[in-house]
Amino acid sequence: MTTATRRNVLVETFGASEGAALRLKQAALVIGGIAAFAVLAKIKVPVPGSPVAMNMGTFAVLTIGAAYGPRLGLATIIGYMLVGALGFDVFQSSTAEMNGLAYMTGSTGGYLVGYVAATLLLGMLARRGWDRSAPRMAGAMLLGNVLIYVPGLLWLGMLYGWNEPIIAWGLTPFLLGDAIKLALAAVLLPAAWKLVGRART
C-alpha cells in the first residue's frame, strides 16, 4: 500500500534529498515555478464572446503540480497567488491599472481558486504514479481541468448573473485548447520519466 500511494515525484529524482541543500533546491523550484506560471499565463489567445481568454496558465498549473508533488506544488501556487495579490502583473489579463485583489476578484477569480485545487490534486495523483503513463496522466489532467472549471463557472454565474450564457463564456470556447494542452502534458510527463529511467541505467 505504501509503495502504491507514496512514490517520488519528478523533481525528487535529481539534486539534493536532505538537509539545507534540499531546502535550497525547494526554494529555487518554488521561485522557478512562480516565474513559469507568470510567463505562461501571459501566453494567451482572446476568445470572441467570452470575458476570459485562453492561455497556457492551466498547462503550467497542472504540469507543475504533477512534477512538484502536492506540498511543493501547493507552496508554489500559493506563492504565485501572493505575488499577484501584492499587485505584480503575473496573471493572464492583469495590467498596471488592473491587478492585485481587484483583478483576483474579477471574472477569473473562480479559475484562480481552481488553480490551487488542481495543483494539489495533480500533486497527489503524481504521488500515486499517475504521471508515469500517458493514459493516467491524461485522466489526471482531465480531473484537474474539472477542478478549475467548476469554481470558475460558479464565480462567473455569481458575478454576472445566471441569466447570462455562463457555459458559452467560460467553458465551451476553451475545450479544444484544453484538449491540446491535455494531450501535450500526457506525453510530456511520462516522457520525462522515461528519460529519468534511462539516465539511471
C-alpha atoms as one frame of an Amber mdcrd trajectory, in Angstrom:
protein
   0.000   0.000   0.000   2.789   2.431   0.873   4.610   1.982  -2.447   1.347
   2.459  -4.350   0.470   5.726  -2.641   3.873   7.260  -1.896   6.055   7.445
  -4.996   8.667  10.011  -5.846   7.555  12.918  -7.987   9.698  14.153 -10.848
  11.611  16.897  -9.011  12.672  14.397  -6.338  14.704  12.410  -8.867  17.510
  14.955  -9.083  19.525  17.185  -6.774  19.705  17.177  -3.011  17.385  14.969
  -0.976  18.011  16.157   2.573  19.264  18.944   4.776  19.973  22.542   3.865
  20.729  21.653   0.257  17.223  20.203  -0.102  15.672  23.371   1.306  17.723
  25.433  -1.142  16.577  23.252  -4.032  12.952  23.551  -2.953  13.216  27.340
  -2.679  14.702  27.500  -6.180  11.907  25.288  -7.526   9.218  27.461  -5.938
  10.745  30.637  -7.404  11.164  28.978 -10.796   7.604  27.658 -10.676   6.163
  31.080  -9.871   8.132  32.556 -12.776   6.852  29.808 -15.093   3.249  30.470
 -14.021   3.684  34.180 -14.707   5.273  33.706 -18.140   2.877  31.005 -19.366
  -0.185  32.889 -18.087   0.734  35.722 -20.460   0.683  33.404 -23.474  -2.990
  33.870 -24.257  -5.493  33.850 -27.083  -8.625  36.038 -26.810 -11.872  34.088
 -27.222 -14.633  36.040 -29.003 -17.736  36.370 -26.849 -16.027  35.357 -23.596
 -14.632  37.591 -20.819 -11.897  35.007 -20.130  -9.019  34.425 -22.585  -7.498
  31.006 -23.290  -3.927  30.770 -22.047  -1.140  28.377 -21.078  -1.654  29.011
 -17.375  -3.705  25.853 -16.927  -0.958  23.830 -18.611   1.599  25.282 -16.190
  -0.607  24.656 -13.163  -1.286  21.026 -13.998   2.195  20.040 -15.158   3.994
  21.794 -12.301   1.516  20.318  -9.840   2.363  16.832 -11.118   6.123  17.421
 -11.325   6.397  19.061  -7.893   4.032  16.922  -5.841   1.280  18.163  -3.515
   3.282  20.074  -0.888   5.800  21.837  -3.093   3.178  22.392  -5.790   0.799
  23.930  -3.266   3.560  26.176  -1.890   4.341  27.311  -5.439   0.773  28.119
  -6.495   0.083  29.918  -3.210   3.309  31.872  -3.680   2.117  32.812  -7.178
  -1.231  33.986  -5.793   0.501  36.061  -3.112   2.757  37.711  -5.690  -0.330
  38.541  -7.741  -2.235  39.795  -4.705   0.623  42.212  -3.992  -0.074  43.858
  -7.342   2.551  42.332  -9.602   1.475  41.752 -13.192   1.586  37.942 -13.193
  -1.964  36.950 -14.160  -3.197  36.379 -17.690  -5.033  39.688 -18.130  -3.671
  41.766 -15.274  -2.263  45.182 -16.120  -0.594  48.102 -14.341  -4.085  49.522
 -13.718  -5.983  46.282 -13.038  -4.086  43.963 -10.724  -3.869  42.630  -7.200
  -7.016  41.746  -5.276  -9.187  43.811  -7.629  -8.130  41.579 -10.516  -8.368
  38.395  -8.463 -11.997  39.070  -7.597 -12.891  39.778 -11.237 -14.046  37.324
 -13.892 -11.048  34.996 -13.487 -11.355  34.757  -9.697 -13.043  31.371  -9.661
 -10.469  29.925 -12.038  -7.677  31.079  -9.719  -9.318  29.175  -6.866  -9.484
  26.183  -9.197  -5.778  26.531  -9.928  -4.974  25.925  -6.266  -7.254  22.877
  -6.032  -5.992  21.431  -9.321  -2.337  21.861  -8.359  -2.942  19.945  -5.148
  -4.873  17.197  -6.939  -2.230  16.704  -9.635   0.469  16.506  -6.986  -1.486
  13.870  -5.073  -2.100  11.822  -8.203   1.577  12.080  -9.152   2.392  10.601
  -5.746   0.362   7.599  -6.875   2.277   7.354 -10.144  -0.382   8.756 -12.475
   2.191  10.943 -14.225   4.212   7.929 -15.392   1.817   6.746 -18.101   0.087
   8.745 -20.823  -3.465   7.417 -20.203  -3.306   8.076 -16.461  -1.720  11.483
 -16.942  -4.483  12.366 -19.397  -7.038  11.296 -16.796  -5.296  13.379 -14.124
  -5.288  16.406 -16.433  -8.983  15.920 -17.137  -9.796  15.826 -13.418  -7.616
  18.884 -12.874  -9.474  20.778 -15.584 -12.781  19.903 -13.934 -11.496  21.353
 -10.659 -10.522  24.543 -12.477 -13.776  24.956 -14.395 -16.262  24.242 -11.612
 -15.321  27.210  -9.365 -14.589  29.287 -12.462 -18.099  28.855 -13.834 -19.729
  29.230 -10.434 -17.919  32.530  -9.927 -18.896  33.806 -13.382 -22.520  33.000
 -12.586 -22.365  34.835  -9.267 -20.570  37.786 -10.827 -22.614  38.309 -13.986
 -25.884  36.548 -13.161 -27.206  33.099 -14.010 -29.328  34.536 -16.813 -26.109
  35.053 -18.812 -24.599  32.341 -21.081 -22.042  31.257 -18.477 -21.187  27.940
 -20.139 -20.695  29.639 -23.515 -18.477  32.275 -21.899 -16.372  30.188 -19.584
 -16.269  26.599 -20.852 -17.077  25.699 -24.445 -14.666  28.168 -26.133 -11.736
  26.558 -24.297 -12.442  22.858 -24.788 -10.353  22.442 -27.944  -7.374  24.294
 -26.477  -7.624  22.291 -23.268  -7.703  19.049 -25.230  -4.457  20.059 -26.951
  -2.834  21.013 -23.641  -4.064  17.785 -22.073  -2.516  15.723 -24.857   0.756
  17.651 -24.592   1.046  17.093 -20.829   0.007  13.445 -21.178   3.028  12.938
 -23.439   5.477  15.288 -21.699   5.437  13.950 -18.128   5.691  10.213 -18.976
   8.457  11.066 -21.475  10.354  12.880 -18.718  10.072   9.788 -16.526  11.467
   7.640 -19.333  14.452   9.970 -19.601  14.975   9.674 -15.853  14.901   5.894
 -16.155  17.430   5.905 -18.969  19.743   8.251 -17.054  19.847   5.785 -14.193
  20.736   2.783 -16.353
